[in-house]
Amino acid sequence: MLRQVTPGRYDAYEALLHALADGQVWMLLWHGQAGSPDAQYGNMEVDGLGYAPCVTSAQELAASGWNRAHEVISGHDIARALYPDRWGIWLNPHAPGGGVGIPWADLRRIATGLDRMPAGPLRLSEPAIEIPQFYALLTQNAHRTTAVRSLRRAWVQPALGSPYLAIGLDLYDTSQSSVDSVHAMMRQSIAAVPDGLPVSTVAMSDAYDPVTMWLRANTRPFYDRDAHVAPQPGGGGYGYPN
């Protein structure tokens, strides 16, 4: 699978992620032994991102010439361990061509479920589709749902799969009652979405979600409870720019 991963072959890369999620890797230890408190993975940096080097089999371990300790761990477990600190893994860096890097954002997908999150790289933009009835109903329902602070929106085009509308949910708290009320809000609002238009939601509190990060950096809320309750002089209402 590694040999099939080339620039633009997102299908091959996605197949590699699925194999990694179900398989295991041989992590190269720079210090210590597997299971010891002082065990420390190796590290490398590529294009400003950090990676821990590893190999994909005992045969590749022998071919690499690595003479320090190593740790065999499942792909799911290493993904769960590394992505919160924004570390990826680099598979078979000794191989011809330099191997393949799996950045932390894709380790997060492995850790949380590949089929639950869109395949990157994502193309993100302001939605161009005109659906004023949906936005009006969603805004109305959001104002009645006291857990909602603000709402944002993005058009998401995954590397694989259909594009969709993402709604960013900024909540005052994430208690179960608040989450349930927001689920009810979305169910009531989705009736105004045209047939065939996929809609998803992201939590604005998620520090790792690429859609959330884009929304925070590039958009203003289309619903903002604070702006609705106490509009600023010259404000655009509901968080819209003038």
C-alpha positions in Angstrom: 0.0 0.0 0.0 2.8 2.4 0.8 4.1 2.1 -2.8 0.7 3.0 -4.2 0.5 6.2 -2.2 1.6 9.0 -4.6 0.5 12.7 -4.9 -3.1 12.9 -5.8 -3.9 9.2 -5.1 -6.3 10.0 -2.2 -8.0 6.6 -2.6 -4.7 4.8 -2.0 -3.9 7.0 1.0 -7.3 6.4 2.4 -6.8 2.6 2.0 -3.5 3.0 3.8 -5.3 4.7 6.8 -7.8 1.9 7.0 -5.0 -0.7 7.0 -3.2 1.3 9.7 -6.3 1.5 11.8 -6.7 -2.3 11.8 -3.0 -3.1 11.9 0.1 -2.4 14.0 3.4 -0.5 13.7 6.9 -0.9 15.1 7.6 2.5 16.8 11.3 3.3 17.0 12.4 4.3 20.5 15.1 6.9 20.8 15.5 6.3 24.6 14.5 3.5 26.9 12.8 0.2 26.4 9.2 -0.7 25.5 7.0 -0.2 28.5 9.6 1.6 30.6 8.8 5.0 32.1 11.7 6.7 30.2 10.7 5.3 26.8 10.7 8.0 24.2 9.8 7.8 20.5 12.1 9.3 17.9 11.0 12.5 16.3 11.4 14.2 13.0 10.0 17.4 11.4 8.7 17.8 7.9 7.2 21.0 6.6 6.8 22.3 10.1 4.9 19.2 11.4 6.2 16.7 13.9 6.3 13.0 13.3 7.5 9.9 15.2 9.3 7.5 12.9 8.1 3.8 12.7 8.2 0.8 10.5 5.5 -1.5 9.3 6.9 -5.0 9.9 9.7 -6.9 11.5 11.2 -7.3 8.1 11.2 -3.5 7.6 12.7 -3.1 11.1 15.6 -5.3 10.0 16.0 -3.5 6.7 16.1 -0.1 8.5 19.2 -1.0 10.5 17.7 0.5 13.6 19.8 -0.7 16.5 17.9 0.7 19.5 14.8 -0.5 21.1 11.3 -0.5 19.5 7.7 -0.9 20.6 5.0 -2.8 18.7 1.6 -1.1 19.1 -1.7 -1.0 17.3 -2.4 1.7 14.8 -5.4 2.8 16.7 -3.5 3.0 20.0 -0.6 5.0 18.6 -3.1 7.4 16.9 -4.9 8.0 20.1 -1.6 8.6 22.0 0.0 11.0 19.6 -2.7 13.2 17.9 -3.6 15.3 21.1 0.0 16.6 21.1 -0.2 17.2 17.3 2.3 14.5 16.4 2.0 12.2 13.4 3.9 9.1 12.4 6.2 8.5 9.5 6.1 5.1 8.0 9.3 3.4 6.8 11.5 6.6 6.5 14.4 4.3 5.4 12.5 3.0 2.3 13.3 4.2 -1.2 11.5 7.5 -1.7 11.5 8.2 2.1 8.3 6.5 3.2 5.0 8.1 3.9 4.0 10.6 6.6 0.6 10.4 8.4 0.0 13.8 10.0 -1.7 14.2 13.3 -5.1 15.3 11.7 -5.3 11.9 10.1 -4.2 10.1 13.3 -7.2 11.8 14.9 -9.5 10.4 12.2 -8.1 6.9 13.0 -8.5 7.4 16.7 -12.1 8.7 16.4 -13.3 6.7 13.4 -12.3 7.1 9.8 -15.9 6.9 8.5 -17.1 9.6 11.0 -14.8 12.3 9.7 -14.2 13.7 6.1 -11.1 12.6 4.2 -8.6 15.3 3.8 -7.2 17.5 2.4 -10.4 19.5 2.8 -11.3 22.4 0.5 -13.2 24.9 2.7 -15.1 28.0 1.6 -18.1 30.1 2.4 -21.3 28.4 1.2 -22.4 29.7 -2.2 -25.7 27.8 -2.2 -28.8 29.9 -1.5 -31.0 28.4 1.2 -32.5 31.3 3.0 -35.4 29.3 4.4 -33.1 26.9 6.2 -30.9 29.7 7.7 -34.0 31.6 8.8 -35.5 28.6 10.5 -32.2 27.6 12.0 -31.6 31.1 13.4 -35.2 31.1 14.8 -34.7 27.8 16.5 -31.2 28.7 17.7 -32.6 31.8 19.4 -35.1 29.6 21.3 -32.4 27.1 22.3 -30.6 28.8 25.2 -27.5 26.6 25.0 -26.5 28.1 21.7 -24.2 31.1 21.7 -23.6 31.4 18.0 -23.6 29.5 14.7 -21.2 29.6 11.7 -21.2 27.8 8.4 -18.8 26.4 5.8 -18.9 24.5 2.5 -16.7 21.4 2.9 -15.3 19.5 -0.1 -13.5 16.3 1.1 -10.7 14.7 -0.9 -13.1 11.7 -1.3 -16.9 11.8 -1.0 -19.6 14.4 -1.5 -19.3 18.0 -0.5 -21.6 19.2 2.3 -22.7 22.1 4.4 -21.1 22.3 7.9 -22.7 24.2 10.7 -20.4 25.3 13.5 -22.1 25.1 16.9 -20.8 27.4 19.7 -22.5 26.4 23.0 -22.4 27.9 26.4 -21.9 24.5 27.9 -21.7 20.8 26.8 -23.9 19.3 29.4 -26.1 16.4 28.2 -29.2 18.6 28.4 -27.6 21.3 26.3 -26.4 18.7 23.7 -29.9 17.1 23.6 -31.5 20.5 23.1 -29.1 21.3 20.2 -29.8 17.9 18.6 -33.5 18.7 18.7 -32.8 22.2 17.2 -31.0 20.6 14.3 -33.8 18.0 13.7 -36.4 20.7 13.6 -34.4 22.9 11.3 -33.2 20.2 8.8 -36.7 20.0 7.3 -36.0 23.2 5.4 -32.9 21.8 3.7 -33.4 20.9 0.0 -33.5 17.2 -0.8 -30.0 15.8 -1.5 -28.0 18.5 0.4 -25.9 16.9 3.1 -25.6 18.9 6.3 -23.3 18.1 9.2 -22.3 19.9 12.5 -19.0 20.6 14.2 -18.4 21.8 17.7 -16.6 25.1 17.9 -15.0 24.0 21.1 -13.1 21.2 19.3 -9.5 22.4 19.2 -8.5 19.6 16.7 -11.3 19.7 14.0 -10.0 21.2 10.8 -13.4 22.6 9.9 -13.7 24.3 13.3 -10.2 25.8 13.0 -11.1 27.2 9.6 -14.4 28.6 10.8 -12.7 30.4 13.7 -10.0 31.9 11.5 -12.1 32.8 8.5 -15.8 33.4 9.3 -18.1 35.4 11.4 -21.3 33.9 13.0 -24.4 34.2 11.0 -26.3 33.9 14.3 -24.8 35.5 17.4 -27.0 35.6 20.6 -25.0 38.4 22.1 -25.3 40.6 19.0 -29.0 39.8 18.8 -29.7 40.7 22.4 -27.5 43.8 22.5 -26.6 45.0 19.0 -23.6 47.3 18.8 -23.9 50.7 17.1 -23.6 50.2 13.4 -23.6 46.4 13.7 -24.8 44.2 11.0 -27.2 42.1 13.1 -26.8 38.4 13.8 -23.1 38.8 13.4 -23.2 39.7 9.7 -20.5 42.1 8.6 -21.8 45.4 7.2 
